[in-house]
Amino acid sequence: MIYFEFSCAMLLLNCFADAMPRETKYKRTNNEIPESSASVLSRITYAWFGVMVGKG
């Protein structure tokens, strides 16, 4: 039971996307890939793809 509760909590916490790093050694552009800032569930369901199609 404890394992299931921790697994559900971990899934819930992974639903939120990580913030993009403020400083990086690479140049930032307007054409960044939306998948890099997508959450785990968004990556599984390809919800980030709609943003990319909209930009295209």
C-alpha distance matrix in Angstrom:
0.0 3.8 5.4 5.2 6.4 8.8 9.9 10.8 12.5 14.3 15.5 16.8 18.5 20.1 21.6 24.3 27.1 28.4 31.9 34.8 36.3 39.3 41.3 41.7 44.4 44.7 46.8 45.0 46.3 45.9 44.8 41.4 38.7 36.2 33.4 33.4 32.2 29.8 26.1 23.7 23.3 27.1 27.7 25.7 27.5 30.8 31.2 33.1 35.7 37.2 38.2 39.9 41.7 42.8 44.3 46.0
3.8 0.0 3.8 5.4 5.1 6.2 8.6 10.0 10.6 12.2 14.3 15.4 16.5 18.3 20.3 22.5 25.2 26.1 29.5 32.4 33.7 36.6 38.5 39.0 41.7 42.3 44.4 42.8 44.4 44.1 43.2 39.7 37.2 34.8 32.1 31.7 30.4 28.4 24.6 22.4 22.6 26.3 26.9 25.3 27.4 30.4 30.7 32.3 35.1 36.6 37.3 39.0 41.1 42.1 43.3 45.2
5.4 3.8 0.0 3.8 5.5 5.2 6.1 8.7 9.9 10.4 12.3 14.2 15.3 16.3 18.6 21.0 23.4 24.3 27.9 30.6 31.8 34.9 36.7 36.8 39.4 39.9 42.1 40.6 42.1 41.9 40.7 37.2 34.6 32.4 29.4 29.1 28.2 26.1 22.4 19.9 20.3 24.0 24.1 22.4 24.8 27.8 28.4 29.9 32.6 34.4 35.1 36.5 38.7 39.9 41.1 42.8
5.2 5.4 3.8 0.0 3.8 5.5 5.0 6.2 8.6 9.8 10.5 12.3 14.2 15.2 16.8 19.7 22.4 23.8 27.4 30.2 31.9 35.0 37.0 37.2 39.9 40.0 42.0 40.2 41.4 40.9 39.7 36.3 33.6 31.1 28.2 28.4 27.2 24.8 21.1 18.5 18.2 22.0 22.5 20.5 22.5 25.7 26.1 28.0 30.6 32.1 33.1 34.7 36.6 37.8 39.2 40.9
6.4 5.1 5.5 3.8 0.0 3.8 5.4 5.2 6.2 8.6 9.9 10.6 12.3 14.2 15.7 18.1 21.1 22.5 25.8 28.9 30.5 33.4 35.7 36.2 39.1 39.4 41.2 39.3 40.6 40.0 39.2 35.8 33.3 30.6 28.1 28.0 26.5 24.2 20.4 18.4 18.2 21.8 22.8 21.3 23.1 26.1 26.1 27.8 30.7 32.0 32.7 34.6 36.6 37.4 38.8 40.8
8.8 6.2 5.2 5.5 3.8 0.0 3.8 5.4 5.0 6.0 8.6 9.8 10.4 12.1 14.3 16.4 19.0 19.9 23.3 26.3 27.6 30.6 32.6 33.0 35.9 36.3 38.3 36.6 38.2 37.9 37.0 33.5 31.2 28.7 26.1 25.6 24.2 22.3 18.6 16.6 17.1 20.7 21.3 20.2 22.5 25.2 25.3 26.5 29.5 31.1 31.5 33.2 35.5 36.4 37.4 39.4
9.9 8.6 6.1 5.0 5.4 3.8 0.0 3.8 5.4 5.0 6.2 8.6 9.9 10.5 12.5 15.2 17.6 18.9 22.5 25.3 26.9 30.1 32.1 32.2 34.9 35.0 37.0 35.2 36.5 36.1 34.9 31.5 28.9 26.5 23.6 23.5 22.4 20.1 16.5 14.0 14.3 17.9 18.3 16.9 19.2 22.0 22.5 23.9 26.6 28.4 29.1 30.6 32.7 33.9 35.0 36.8
10.8 10.0 8.7 6.2 5.2 5.4 3.8 0.0 3.8 5.4 5.1 6.2 8.6 9.9 10.9 13.7 16.7 18.5 22.0 25.0 27.0 30.0 32.4 32.7 35.7 35.6 37.2 35.1 36.1 35.4 34.4 31.1 28.5 25.7 23.3 23.5 21.9 19.3 15.6 13.5 13.0 16.7 17.8 16.3 18.0 21.0 20.9 22.7 25.5 26.8 27.5 29.5 31.4 32.3 33.7 35.6
12.5 10.6 9.9 8.6 6.2 5.0 5.4 3.8 0.0 3.8 5.4 5.1 6.2 8.6 10.1 12.0 15.1 16.5 19.7 22.9 24.7 27.5 30.0 30.6 33.7 33.9 35.5 33.4 34.7 34.2 33.5 30.2 27.9 25.1 22.9 22.6 20.7 18.7 14.9 13.6 13.7 17.0 18.3 17.6 19.4 22.0 21.5 22.8 26.0 27.2 27.4 29.4 31.7 32.3 33.4 35.6
14.3 12.2 10.4 9.8 8.6 6.0 5.0 5.4 3.8 0.0 3.8 5.4 5.1 6.1 8.7 10.7 13.1 14.1 17.7 20.5 22.2 25.3 27.4 27.8 30.7 30.8 32.7 30.8 32.2 31.9 31.0 27.6 25.2 22.7 20.2 19.7 18.2 16.3 12.6 10.9 11.9 15.2 15.9 15.4 17.7 20.0 20.0 20.9 24.0 25.7 25.8 27.4 29.9 30.7 31.6 33.6
15.5 14.3 12.3 10.5 9.9 8.6 6.2 5.1 5.4 3.8 0.0 3.8 5.5 5.1 6.4 9.5 12.0 14.0 17.5 20.3 22.5 25.6 27.9 28.1 31.0 30.7 32.3 30.1 31.1 30.4 29.4 26.1 23.5 20.8 18.2 18.4 16.9 14.4 10.6 8.6 8.6 12.1 13.1 12.2 14.2 16.8 16.7 18.1 21.0 22.6 23.0 24.8 27.0 27.9 29.1 31.0
16.8 15.4 14.2 12.3 10.6 9.8 8.6 6.2 5.1 5.4 3.8 0.0 3.8 5.5 5.4 7.8 11.1 13.3 16.5 19.7 22.1 24.8 27.5 28.1 31.3 31.0 32.3 29.9 30.8 29.9 29.3 26.1 23.9 20.8 18.8 19.0 16.7 14.4 10.6 9.9 9.5 12.5 14.4 14.0 15.3 17.7 16.8 18.1 21.4 22.4 22.5 24.7 26.9 27.3 28.6 30.9
18.5 16.5 15.3 14.2 12.3 10.4 9.9 8.6 6.2 5.1 5.5 3.8 0.0 3.8 5.4 6.2 9.1 10.5 13.6 16.9 18.9 21.6 24.2 25.0 28.2 28.3 29.7 27.4 28.8 28.2 27.8 24.4 22.5 19.7 17.8 17.2 14.9 13.3 9.7 9.6 10.6 13.0 14.5 15.0 16.7 18.4 17.6 18.1 21.6 22.8 22.4 24.4 27.1 27.4 28.2 30.6
20.1 18.3 16.3 15.2 14.2 12.1 10.5 9.9 8.6 6.1 5.1 5.5 3.8 0.0 3.8 5.4 7.2 8.8 12.4 15.2 17.4 20.5 22.9 23.1 26.2 25.9 27.4 25.2 26.4 25.9 25.1 21.7 19.4 16.8 14.5 14.1 12.2 10.3 6.7 5.9 7.7 10.1 11.0 11.7 13.8 15.3 14.9 15.2 18.6 20.2 20.0 21.6 24.3 25.0 25.6 27.8
21.6 20.3 18.6 16.8 15.7 14.3 12.5 10.9 10.1 8.7 6.4 5.4 5.4 3.8 0.0 3.8 6.4 9.5 12.6 15.4 18.3 21.1 23.8 24.2 27.3 26.6 27.6 25.0 25.7 24.7 24.0 20.9 18.6 15.4 13.7 14.0 11.7 9.1 5.4 5.8 5.8 7.8 9.9 10.6 11.7 13.3 12.2 13.0 16.4 17.5 17.4 19.5 21.9 22.3 23.4 25.7
24.3 22.5 21.0 19.7 18.1 16.4 15.2 13.7 12.0 10.7 9.5 7.8 6.2 5.4 3.8 0.0 3.8 6.6 9.2 12.4 15.2 17.8 20.7 21.5 24.8 24.3 25.1 22.4 23.4 22.4 22.2 19.1 17.4 14.2 13.1 12.7 9.7 8.2 5.4 7.7 8.6 9.2 11.3 13.1 14.1 14.8 13.2 13.1 16.8 17.7 16.8 19.0 21.7 21.7 22.3 25.0
27.1 25.2 23.4 22.4 21.1 19.0 17.6 16.7 15.1 13.1 12.0 11.1 9.1 7.2 6.4 3.8 0.0 3.8 6.4 9.0 12.1 14.8 17.6 18.1 21.3 20.6 21.4 18.8 19.8 19.1 18.8 15.5 13.9 11.0 10.1 9.2 6.1 5.4 4.0 7.3 9.3 8.7 10.1 12.8 13.9 13.7 12.4 11.2 14.9 16.2 14.8 16.5 19.6 19.7 19.8 22.4
28.4 26.1 24.3 23.8 22.5 19.9 18.9 18.5 16.5 14.1 14.0 13.3 10.5 8.8 9.5 6.6 3.8 0.0 3.8 6.5 8.8 11.8 14.4 15.0 18.3 18.1 19.3 17.0 18.7 18.7 18.6 15.1 14.2 12.0 11.2 9.0 6.3 7.6 7.1 9.7 12.4 12.0 12.5 15.4 17.1 16.5 15.6 13.8 17.3 18.9 17.0 18.2 21.7 21.8 21.3 23.9
31.9 29.5 27.9 27.4 25.8 23.3 22.5 22.0 19.7 17.7 17.5 16.5 13.6 12.4 12.6 9.2 6.4 3.8 0.0 3.8 6.3 8.6 11.6 12.8 16.4 16.2 16.9 14.5 16.3 16.4 17.0 13.7 13.7 11.9 12.1 9.6 6.7 9.3 9.9 13.0 15.5 14.4 15.1 18.3 19.6 18.5 17.1 14.8 18.2 19.4 16.9 18.0 21.6 21.3 20.3 23.2
34.8 32.4 30.6 30.2 28.9 26.3 25.3 25.0 22.9 20.5 20.3 19.7 16.9 15.2 15.4 12.4 9.0 6.5 3.8 0.0 3.8 6.4 8.9 9.5 13.0 12.5 13.1 10.9 12.9 13.6 14.2 10.9 11.5 10.6 11.2 8.2 6.4 10.0 11.7 14.7 17.3 15.7 15.7 19.3 20.6 18.8 17.8 14.9 17.8 19.2 16.4 16.9 20.6 20.5 18.9 21.5
36.3 33.7 31.8 31.9 30.5 27.6 26.9 27.0 24.7 22.2 22.5 22.1 18.9 17.4 18.3 15.2 12.1 8.8 6.3 3.8 0.0 3.8 5.6 6.7 10.4 10.9 12.1 10.7 13.7 15.2 16.0 12.9 14.0 13.8 14.3 10.8 9.9 13.4 14.9 17.4 20.4 19.1 18.8 22.3 23.9 22.2 21.5 18.5 21.2 22.8 20.0 20.1 23.9 23.8 21.9 24.3
39.3 36.6 34.9 35.0 33.4 30.6 30.1 30.0 27.5 25.3 25.6 24.8 21.6 20.5 21.1 17.8 14.8 11.8 8.6 6.4 3.8 0.0 3.8 6.7 10.3 11.1 11.5 10.2 13.4 15.0 16.7 14.1 16.0 16.0 17.1 13.9 12.7 16.3 17.9 20.8 23.5 22.0 22.0 25.6 26.9 25.1 24.0 20.9 23.5 24.8 21.6 21.8 25.5 25.0 22.7 25.4
41.3 38.5 36.7 37.0 35.7 32.6 32.1 32.4 30.0 27.4 27.9 27.5 24.2 22.9 23.8 20.7 17.6 14.4 11.6 8.9 5.6 3.8 0.0 3.8 7.0 8.7 9.7 9.6 13.3 15.8 17.2 14.8 16.9 17.7 18.6 15.1 14.8 18.6 20.3 22.8 25.9 24.4 23.8 27.4 29.0 27.0 26.3 23.0 25.3 26.9 23.7 23.4 27.1 26.9 24.4 26.6
41.7 39.0 36.8 37.2 36.2 33.0 32.2 32.7 30.6 27.8 28.1 28.1 25.0 23.1 24.2 21.5 18.1 15.0 12.8 9.5 6.7 6.7 3.8 0.0 3.8 5.4 7.5 8.4 12.1 15.0 15.8 13.3 15.2 16.7 17.3 13.7 14.4 18.1 20.2 22.3 25.5 23.9 22.8 26.3 28.1 25.9 25.7 22.3 24.2 26.1 23.1 22.3 26.0 26.2 23.6 25.4
44.4 41.7 39.4 39.9 39.1 35.9 34.9 35.7 33.7 30.7 31.0 31.3 28.2 26.2 27.3 24.8 21.3 18.3 16.4 13.0 10.4 10.3 7.0 3.8 0.0 3.8 6.8 9.2 12.7 16.1 16.6 14.5 16.6 18.7 19.2 15.9 17.2 20.8 23.0 24.9 28.1 26.5 25.0 28.5 30.3 27.9 28.0 24.5 26.0 28.1 25.2 23.9 27.4 27.9 25.0 26.4
44.7 42.3 39.9 40.0 39.4 36.3 35.0 35.6 33.9 30.8 30.7 31.0 28.3 25.9 26.6 24.3 20.6 18.1 16.2 12.5 10.9 11.1 8.7 5.4 3.8 0.0 3.8 6.4 9.4 12.9 13.1 11.3 13.6 16.2 17.0 14.0 15.7 19.2 21.9 23.9 26.8 24.8 23.2 26.8 28.3 25.6 25.8 22.1 23.2 25.3 22.4 20.7 24.2 24.7 21.7 22.8
46.8 44.4 42.1 42.0 41.2 38.3 37.0 37.2 35.5 32.7 32.3 32.3 29.7 27.4 27.6 25.1 21.4 19.3 16.9 13.1 12.1 11.5 9.7 7.5 6.8 3.8 0.0 3.8 6.5 10.2 11.0 10.2 13.3 15.8 17.5 15.0 16.2 19.8 22.8 25.2 27.7 25.3 24.1 27.8 28.9 25.9 25.7 21.9 22.8 24.4 21.3 19.7 22.9 23.0 19.7 21.0
45.0 42.8 40.6 40.2 39.3 36.6 35.2 35.1 33.4 30.8 30.1 29.9 27.4 25.2 25.0 22.4 18.8 17.0 14.5 10.9 10.7 10.2 9.6 8.4 9.2 6.4 3.8 0.0 3.8 7.0 8.5 7.5 10.9 13.0 15.1 12.9 13.6 17.1 20.3 23.0 25.3 22.6 21.9 25.6 26.4 23.4 22.8 19.0 20.1 21.4 18.0 16.8 20.1 19.9 16.7 18.4
46.3 44.4 42.1 41.4 40.6 38.2 36.5 36.1 34.7 32.2 31.1 30.8 28.8 26.4 25.7 23.4 19.8 18.7 16.3 12.9 13.7 13.4 13.3 12.1 12.7 9.4 6.5 3.8 0.0 3.8 5.4 6.1 9.8 12.0 14.8 13.4 14.2 17.3 20.8 23.5 25.3 22.3 21.7 25.4 25.6 22.3 21.7 17.9 18.4 19.3 16.0 14.4 17.4 17.1 13.6 15.1
45.9 44.1 41.9 40.9 40.0 37.9 36.1 35.4 34.2 31.9 30.4 29.9 28.2 25.9 24.7 22.4 19.1 18.7 16.4 13.6 15.2 15.0 15.8 15.0 16.1 12.9 10.2 7.0 3.8 0.0 3.8 5.8 9.2 10.6 13.9 13.5 13.7 16.2 19.9 22.8 24.1 20.8 20.6 24.2 23.9 20.6 19.5 15.8 16.2 16.5 13.1 11.8 14.5 13.7 10.2 12.1
44.8 43.2 40.7 39.7 39.2 37.0 34.9 34.4 33.5 31.0 29.4 29.3 27.8 25.1 24.0 22.2 18.8 18.6 17.0 14.2 16.0 16.7 17.2 15.8 16.6 13.1 11.0 8.5 5.4 3.8 0.0 3.8 6.5 8.8 11.8 11.8 13.0 15.1 18.8 21.3 22.5 19.2 18.4 21.9 21.7 18.2 17.7 14.0 13.7 14.7 11.7 9.5 12.2 12.3 8.9 10.0
41.4 39.7 37.2 36.3 35.8 33.5 31.5 31.1 30.2 27.6 26.1 26.1 24.4 21.7 20.9 19.1 15.5 15.1 13.7 10.9 12.9 14.1 14.8 13.3 14.5 11.3 10.2 7.5 6.1 5.8 3.8 0.0 3.8 6.3 8.8 8.2 9.5 12.0 15.7 18.0 19.7 16.6 15.7 19.4 19.7 16.3 16.0 12.2 12.7 14.2 11.3 9.5 13.0 13.5 10.7 12.1
38.7 37.2 34.6 33.6 33.3 31.2 28.9 28.5 27.9 25.2 23.5 23.9 22.5 19.4 18.6 17.4 13.9 14.2 13.7 11.5 14.0 16.0 16.9 15.2 16.6 13.6 13.3 10.9 9.8 9.2 6.5 3.8 0.0 3.8 5.5 6.0 8.0 9.5 13.2 15.1 16.7 13.6 12.3 15.8 16.2 12.9 13.0 9.2 9.6 11.9 9.6 7.6 11.2 12.5 10.6 11.7
36.2 34.8 32.4 31.1 30.6 28.7 26.5 25.7 25.1 22.7 20.8 20.8 19.7 16.8 15.4 14.2 11.0 12.0 11.9 10.6 13.8 16.0 17.7 16.7 18.7 16.2 15.8 13.0 12.0 10.6 8.8 6.3 3.8 0.0 3.8 5.4 5.8 6.5 10.3 12.6 13.7 10.4 10.0 13.6 13.6 10.6 9.9 6.1 7.7 9.5 7.1 6.6 10.4 11.2 10.1 12.1
33.4 32.1 29.4 28.2 28.1 26.1 23.6 23.3 22.9 20.2 18.2 18.8 17.8 14.5 13.7 13.1 10.1 11.2 12.1 11.2 14.3 17.1 18.6 17.3 19.2 17.0 17.5 15.1 14.8 13.9 11.8 8.8 5.5 3.8 0.0 3.8 5.4 5.0 8.3 9.8 11.3 8.5 6.9 10.6 11.4 8.7 9.1 5.9 7.7 10.6 9.4 8.8 12.1 13.7 13.2 14.6
33.4 31.7 29.1 28.4 28.0 25.6 23.5 23.5 22.6 19.7 18.4 19.0 17.2 14.1 14.0 12.7 9.2 9.0 9.6 8.2 10.8 13.9 15.1 13.7 15.9 14.0 15.0 12.9 13.4 13.5 11.8 8.2 6.0 5.4 3.8 0.0 3.8 5.7 8.7 10.4 13.0 10.8 9.3 13.0 14.5 12.2 12.4 9.3 11.4 14.0 12.3 11.7 15.3 16.5 15.4 17.0
32.2 30.4 28.2 27.2 26.5 24.2 22.4 21.9 20.7 18.2 16.9 16.7 14.9 12.2 11.7 9.7 6.1 6.3 6.7 6.4 9.9 12.7 14.8 14.4 17.2 15.7 16.2 13.6 14.2 13.7 13.0 9.5 8.0 5.8 5.4 3.8 0.0 3.8 6.7 9.7 11.8 9.7 9.6 13.3 14.3 12.5 11.7 8.8 11.8 13.7 11.6 12.1 15.8 16.2 15.4 17.7
29.8 28.4 26.1 24.8 24.2 22.3 20.1 19.3 18.7 16.3 14.4 14.4 13.3 10.3 9.1 8.2 5.4 7.6 9.3 10.0 13.4 16.3 18.6 18.1 20.8 19.2 19.8 17.1 17.3 16.2 15.1 12.0 9.5 6.5 5.0 5.7 3.8 0.0 3.8 6.7 8.2 5.9 6.2 9.8 10.6 9.2 8.4 6.3 9.8 11.7 10.5 11.6 14.7 15.5 15.6 17.7
26.1 24.6 22.4 21.1 20.4 18.6 16.5 15.6 14.9 12.6 10.6 10.6 9.7 6.7 5.4 5.4 4.0 7.1 9.9 11.7 14.9 17.9 20.3 20.2 23.0 21.9 22.8 20.3 20.8 19.9 18.8 15.7 13.2 10.3 8.3 8.7 6.7 3.8 0.0 3.8 5.6 5.1 6.2 8.7 10.1 10.1 9.4 8.8 12.3 14.0 13.5 14.9 17.8 18.5 19.0 21.1
23.7 22.4 19.9 18.5 18.4 16.6 14.0 13.5 13.6 10.9 8.6 9.9 9.6 5.9 5.8 7.7 7.3 9.7 13.0 14.7 17.4 20.8 22.8 22.3 24.9 23.9 25.2 23.0 23.5 22.8 21.3 18.0 15.1 12.6 9.8 10.4 9.7 6.7 3.8 0.0 3.8 5.4 5.1 6.3 8.8 9.7 10.2 10.4 13.3 15.5 15.7 16.8 19.3 20.6 21.4 23.0
23.3 22.6 20.3 18.2 18.2 17.1 14.3 13.0 13.7 11.9 8.6 9.5 10.6 7.7 5.8 8.6 9.3 12.4 15.5 17.3 20.4 23.5 25.9 25.5 28.1 26.8 27.7 25.3 25.3 24.1 22.5 19.7 16.7 13.7 11.3 13.0 11.8 8.2 5.6 3.8 0.0 3.8 5.3 5.0 6.2 8.3 8.2 9.8 12.5 14.1 15.0 16.6 18.5 19.7 21.1 22.7
27.1 26.3 24.0 22.0 21.8 20.7 17.9 16.7 17.0 15.2 12.1 12.5 13.0 10.1 7.8 9.2 8.7 12.0 14.4 15.7 19.1 22.0 24.4 23.9 26.5 24.8 25.3 22.6 22.3 20.8 19.2 16.6 13.6 10.4 8.5 10.8 9.7 5.9 5.1 5.4 3.8 0.0 3.8 5.5 5.3 5.6 4.9 6.1 9.0 10.5 11.3 12.9 14.8 16.0 17.3 19.0
27.7 26.9 24.1 22.5 22.8 21.3 18.3 17.8 18.3 15.9 13.1 14.4 14.5 11.0 9.9 11.3 10.1 12.5 15.1 15.7 18.8 22.0 23.8 22.8 25.0 23.2 24.1 21.9 21.7 20.6 18.4 15.7 12.3 10.0 6.9 9.3 9.6 6.2 6.2 5.1 5.3 3.8 0.0 3.8 5.6 5.0 6.7 6.7 8.7 11.5 12.3 12.7 14.9 16.8 17.7 18.8
25.7 25.3 22.4 20.5 21.3 20.2 16.9 16.3 17.6 15.4 12.2 14.0 15.0 11.7 10.6 13.1 12.8 15.4 18.3 19.3 22.3 25.6 27.4 26.3 28.5 26.8 27.8 25.6 25.4 24.2 21.9 19.4 15.8 13.6 10.6 13.0 13.3 9.8 8.7 6.3 5.0 5.5 3.8 0.0 3.8 5.7 7.9 9.5 10.8 13.2 14.9 15.5 16.9 19.0 20.5 21.3
27.5 27.4 24.8 22.5 23.1 22.5 19.2 18.0 19.4 17.7 14.2 15.3 16.7 13.8 11.7 14.1 13.9 17.1 19.6 20.6 23.9 26.9 29.0 28.1 30.3 28.3 28.9 26.4 25.6 23.9 21.7 19.7 16.2 13.6 11.4 14.5 14.3 10.6 10.1 8.8 6.2 5.3 5.6 3.8 0.0 3.8 5.4 8.2 9.1 10.7 13.0 14.0 14.8 16.7 18.7 19.5
30.8 30.4 27.8 25.7 26.1 25.2 22.0 21.0 22.0 20.0 16.8 17.7 18.4 15.3 13.3 14.8 13.7 16.5 18.5 18.8 22.2 25.1 27.0 25.9 27.9 25.6 25.9 23.4 22.3 20.6 18.2 16.3 12.9 10.6 8.7 12.2 12.5 9.2 10.1 9.7 8.3 5.6 5.0 5.7 3.8 0.0 3.8 5.3 5.4 7.8 9.9 10.4 11.4 13.6 15.3 15.9
31.2 30.7 28.4 26.1 26.1 25.3 22.5 20.9 21.5 20.0 16.7 16.8 17.6 14.9 12.2 13.2 12.4 15.6 17.1 17.8 21.5 24.0 26.3 25.7 28.0 25.8 25.7 22.8 21.7 19.5 17.7 16.0 13.0 9.9 9.1 12.4 11.7 8.4 9.4 10.2 8.2 4.9 6.7 7.9 5.4 3.8 0.0 3.8 5.4 6.0 7.8 9.6 10.7 11.8 13.9 15.2
33.1 32.3 29.9 28.0 27.8 26.5 23.9 22.7 22.8 20.9 18.1 18.1 18.1 15.2 13.0 13.1 11.2 13.8 14.8 14.9 18.5 20.9 23.0 22.3 24.5 22.1 21.9 19.0 17.9 15.8 14.0 12.2 9.2 6.1 5.9 9.3 8.8 6.3 8.8 10.4 9.8 6.1 6.7 9.5 8.2 5.3 3.8 0.0 3.8 5.5 5.6 6.8 9.0 10.2 11.3 12.9
35.7 35.1 32.6 30.6 30.7 29.5 26.6 25.5 26.0 24.0 21.0 21.4 21.6 18.6 16.4 16.8 14.9 17.3 18.2 17.8 21.2 23.5 25.3 24.2 26.0 23.2 22.8 20.1 18.4 16.2 13.7 12.7 9.6 7.7 7.7 11.4 11.8 9.8 12.3 13.3 12.5 9.0 8.7 10.8 9.1 5.4 5.4 3.8 0.0 3.8 5.4 5.1 6.2 8.6 10.0 10.6
37.2 36.6 34.4 32.1 32.0 31.1 28.4 26.8 27.2 25.7 22.6 22.4 22.8 20.2 17.5 17.7 16.2 18.9 19.4 19.2 22.8 24.8 26.9 26.1 28.1 25.3 24.4 21.4 19.3 16.5 14.7 14.2 11.9 9.5 10.6 14.0 13.7 11.7 14.0 15.5 14.1 10.5 11.5 13.2 10.7 7.8 6.0 5.5 3.8 0.0 3.8 5.4 5.1 6.1 8.6 9.8
38.2 37.3 35.1 33.1 32.7 31.5 29.1 27.5 27.4 25.8 23.0 22.5 22.4 20.0 17.4 16.8 14.8 17.0 16.9 16.4 20.0 21.6 23.7 23.1 25.2 22.4 21.3 18.0 16.0 13.1 11.7 11.3 9.6 7.1 9.4 12.3 11.6 10.5 13.5 15.7 15.0 11.3 12.3 14.9 13.0 9.9 7.8 5.6 5.4 3.8 0.0 3.8 5.5 5.0 6.3 8.7
39.9 39.0 36.5 34.7 34.6 33.2 30.6 29.5 29.4 27.4 24.8 24.7 24.4 21.6 19.5 19.0 16.5 18.2 18.0 16.9 20.1 21.8 23.4 22.3 23.9 20.7 19.7 16.8 14.4 11.8 9.5 9.5 7.6 6.6 8.8 11.7 12.1 11.6 14.9 16.8 16.6 12.9 12.7 15.5 14.0 10.4 9.6 6.8 5.1 5.4 3.8 0.0 3.8 5.4 5.2 6.3
41.7 41.1 38.7 36.6 36.6 35.5 32.7 31.4 31.7 29.9 27.0 26.9 27.1 24.3 21.9 21.7 19.6 21.7 21.6 20.6 23.9 25.5 27.1 26.0 27.4 24.2 22.9 20.1 17.4 14.5 12.2 13.0 11.2 10.4 12.1 15.3 15.8 14.7 17.8 19.3 18.5 14.8 14.9 16.9 14.8 11.4 10.7 9.0 6.2 5.1 5.5 3.8 0.0 3.8 5.4 5.0
42.8 42.1 39.9 37.8 37.4 36.4 33.9 32.3 32.3 30.7 27.9 27.3 27.4 25.0 22.3 21.7 19.7 21.8 21.3 20.5 23.8 25.0 26.9 26.2 27.9 24.7 23.0 19.9 17.1 13.7 12.3 13.5 12.5 11.2 13.7 16.5 16.2 15.5 18.5 20.6 19.7 16.0 16.8 19.0 16.7 13.6 11.8 10.2 8.6 6.1 5.0 5.4 3.8 0.0 3.8 5.4
44.3 43.3 41.1 39.2 38.8 37.4 35.0 33.7 33.4 31.6 29.1 28.6 28.2 25.6 23.4 22.3 19.8 21.3 20.3 18.9 21.9 22.7 24.4 23.6 25.0 21.7 19.7 16.7 13.6 10.2 8.9 10.7 10.6 10.1 13.2 15.4 15.4 15.6 19.0 21.4 21.1 17.3 17.7 20.5 18.7 15.3 13.9 11.3 10.0 8.6 6.3 5.2 5.4 3.8 0.0 3.8
46.0 45.2 42.8 40.9 40.8 39.4 36.8 35.6 35.6 33.6 31.0 30.9 30.6 27.8 25.7 25.0 22.4 23.9 23.2 21.5 24.3 25.4 26.6 25.4 26.4 22.8 21.0 18.4 15.1 12.1 10.0 12.1 11.7 12.1 14.6 17.0 17.7 17.7 21.1 23.0 22.7 19.0 18.8 21.3 19.5 15.9 15.2 12.9 10.6 9.8 8.7 6.3 5.0 5.4 3.8 0.0
